[in-house]
Structures are given as C-alpha cells and as structure tokens.
C-alpha cells in the first residue's frame, strides 16, 4: 500500500480540482444560457485542468481525497461567484445553505 503524500502534489490536486469544478459550473451556466462560444471555451479549459488531477491521483489513490476536497471547494466558490448581486442578471437566487431537503 502506497500512502506517501507529497504536500506540493496534494496542494496541486486540490487546486486543480477546485479550478476544474469551478470551470465546470461556469460551463454549465454558459450552456443553460445557450452561449456557444463561452460554453466551448469553458469546456476546453475544463479538460486541460482535469488532466493534472487525474494524472496525479492515478499514481496514488490517496490523492483522490484531495481531489474531492478541491471539487467541493471549486463548486462552492463558483456558485458563490454566480450568486454575487452584481453578476446576476437582475434575478435573485434562493439561498442554499445545505439545510433544505
């Protein structure tokens, strides 16, 4: 069993998956808004970012945990960004603090 964790690689996996999830949310937003060029740009960036994390954690399964943390952080941050009042198109988003069923 290979459990050695390189801190720099672990940070890289967290950062790469956080960025990947944030880009995925932006891609999904562009698709919902039917913005073709924006969706295509986000999609290309999504694949570029995800490759680092996949290559890193396929060498050591422990990095999957860091990938999960990064994924959570990226999705949370990007939804926070999309809900920012100046960035919304005049519509208010309902609060989602995780307590709703």
One Martini backbone bead per residue (centre of mass of N, CA, C, O) as a GRO file, in nm:
protein
  101
    1UNK     BB    1   0.096   0.037   0.024
    2UNK     BB    2   0.055   0.381  -0.093
    3UNK     BB    3   0.088   0.675   0.143
    4UNK     BB    4   0.248   0.887   0.019
    5UNK     BB    5   0.261   1.252   0.062
    6UNK     BB    6   0.287   1.526  -0.141
    7UNK     BB    7   0.219   1.845  -0.072
    8UNK     BB    8   0.236   1.974  -0.357
    9UNK     BB    9   0.051   1.769  -0.497
   10UNK     BB   10  -0.193   1.802  -0.314
   11UNK     BB   11  -0.234   2.100  -0.379
   12UNK     BB   12  -0.261   2.062  -0.685
   13UNK     BB   13  -0.516   1.887  -0.672
   14UNK     BB   14  -0.697   2.086  -0.529
   15UNK     BB   15  -0.665   2.319  -0.732
   16UNK     BB   16  -0.749   2.163  -0.991
   17UNK     BB   17  -1.034   2.073  -0.887
   18UNK     BB   18  -1.142   2.348  -0.819
   19UNK     BB   19  -1.113   2.465  -1.101
   20UNK     BB   20  -1.273   2.248  -1.250
   21UNK     BB   21  -1.544   2.295  -1.104
   22UNK     BB   22  -1.572   2.592  -1.170
   23UNK     BB   23  -1.569   2.552  -1.477
   24UNK     BB   24  -1.813   2.364  -1.489
   25UNK     BB   25  -2.016   2.570  -1.387
   26UNK     BB   26  -1.964   2.775  -1.613
   27UNK     BB   27  -2.039   2.586  -1.840
   28UNK     BB   28  -2.330   2.530  -1.750
   29UNK     BB   29  -2.420   2.824  -1.761
   30UNK     BB   30  -2.365   2.864  -2.064
   31UNK     BB   31  -2.557   2.646  -2.162
   32UNK     BB   32  -2.820   2.759  -2.034
   33UNK     BB   33  -2.762   3.039  -2.207
   34UNK     BB   34  -2.663   2.965  -2.500
   35UNK     BB   35  -2.332   3.002  -2.504
   36UNK     BB   36  -2.119   2.874  -2.723
   37UNK     BB   37  -1.834   2.998  -2.686
   38UNK     BB   38  -1.822   2.986  -2.382
   39UNK     BB   39  -1.871   2.682  -2.354
   40UNK     BB   40  -1.626   2.595  -2.523
   41UNK     BB   41  -1.409   2.730  -2.349
   42UNK     BB   42  -1.477   2.590  -2.080
   43UNK     BB   43  -1.439   2.300  -2.184
   44UNK     BB   44  -1.138   2.315  -2.255
   45UNK     BB   45  -1.043   2.397  -1.970
   46UNK     BB   46  -1.154   2.154  -1.820
   47UNK     BB   47  -0.962   1.942  -1.952
   48UNK     BB   48  -0.692   2.066  -1.874
   49UNK     BB   49  -0.731   2.060  -1.560
   50UNK     BB   50  -0.807   1.753  -1.515
   51UNK     BB   51  -0.538   1.616  -1.596
   52UNK     BB   52  -0.365   1.667  -1.345
   53UNK     BB   53  -0.532   1.514  -1.135
   54UNK     BB   54  -0.543   1.239  -1.272
   55UNK     BB   55  -0.240   1.189  -1.291
   56UNK     BB   56  -0.184   1.214  -0.987
   57UNK     BB   57  -0.407   0.996  -0.866
   58UNK     BB   58  -0.316   0.737  -1.032
   59UNK     BB   59  -0.047   0.699  -0.856
   60UNK     BB   60  -0.238   0.781  -0.591
   61UNK     BB   61  -0.528   0.732  -0.413
   62UNK     BB   62  -0.508   0.960  -0.193
   63UNK     BB   63  -0.566   1.203  -0.399
   64UNK     BB   64  -0.874   1.175  -0.409
   65UNK     BB   65  -0.929   1.336  -0.151
   66UNK     BB   66  -0.817   1.603  -0.266
   67UNK     BB   67  -1.014   1.613  -0.503
   68UNK     BB   68  -1.273   1.635  -0.334
   69UNK     BB   69  -1.204   1.900  -0.196
   70UNK     BB   70  -1.166   2.067  -0.454
   71UNK     BB   71  -1.448   2.022  -0.568
   72UNK     BB   72  -1.605   2.154  -0.344
   73UNK     BB   73  -1.468   2.433  -0.353
   74UNK     BB   74  -1.531   2.501  -0.650
   75UNK     BB   75  -1.839   2.490  -0.639
   76UNK     BB   76  -1.884   2.690  -0.410
   77UNK     BB   77  -1.734   2.936  -0.536
   78UNK     BB   78  -1.892   2.953  -0.807
   79UNK     BB   79  -2.172   2.997  -0.686
   80UNK     BB   80  -2.098   3.249  -0.534
   81UNK     BB   81  -2.023   3.409  -0.787
   82UNK     BB   82  -2.305   3.378  -0.936
   83UNK     BB   83  -2.466   3.520  -0.679
   84UNK     BB   84  -2.366   3.784  -0.723
   85UNK     BB   85  -2.532   4.076  -0.764
   86UNK     BB   86  -2.353   4.197  -1.008
   87UNK     BB   87  -2.374   3.910  -1.184
   88UNK     BB   88  -2.653   3.918  -1.208
   89UNK     BB   89  -2.970   3.942  -1.404
   90UNK     BB   90  -3.181   4.046  -1.164
   91UNK     BB   91  -3.180   3.776  -1.021
   92UNK     BB   92  -3.276   3.576  -0.755
   93UNK     BB   93  -3.135   3.346  -0.544
   94UNK     BB   94  -3.175   3.090  -0.361
   95UNK     BB   95  -3.101   2.967  -0.072
   96UNK     BB   96  -2.810   2.732   0.000
   97UNK     BB   97  -2.718   2.574   0.312
   98UNK     BB   98  -2.802   2.249   0.323
   99UNK     BB   99  -3.101   2.223   0.477
  100UNK     BB  100  -3.246   2.131   0.246
  101UNK     BB  101  -3.431   1.856   0.096
   0.00000   0.00000   0.00000
